[in-house]
Amino acid sequence: VQLQESGPGLVKPSQTLSLTCTVSGGSIKTRNYWWSWIRQAPGKGLEWMGAIAYSGTTEYSPSLKSRAAISRDTSKNQVTLQLNSVTPEDTAVYYCTRGMGGSGYQQDSWGQGTQVTVSS
């Protein structure tokens, strides 16, 4: 399976960030797979943000739950992340991943990542 993130590289503070993960070589509805968004800010570790399951069930990091929304388009085999009210602290490389679960589960496939900078 291949995962490819896409979206704007620059977002202004207070705006909504929208990223898309296009999956090829496998269906996002394949049983037991979860599709996560993980980010890494400069100089920091990986942060799991949230995930959507093959069934459409979603889970979020408590710290981001109020600002993040993950959805999917099964006709396009895509998973989307929306993060509202962004601040410069949301500057990071954002990754789309696949695993057998969300937080705490090993992710066996990763996209190449996409850099997002929040700046006016």
Secondary structure as UniProt FT lines:
FT   STRAND          2..6
FT   STRAND          10..11
FT   TURN            13..14
FT   STRAND          17..24
FT   TURN            28..29
FT   TURN            31..32
FT   STRAND          34..40
FT   TURN            42..43
FT   STRAND          46..53
FT   TURN            54..55
FT   STRAND          58..60
FT   TURN            62..67
FT   STRAND          68..73
FT   TURN            74..77
FT   STRAND          78..83
FT   HELIX           88..90
FT   STRAND          92..99
FT   TURN            103..104
FT   STRAND          107..110
FT   STRAND          114..118
//
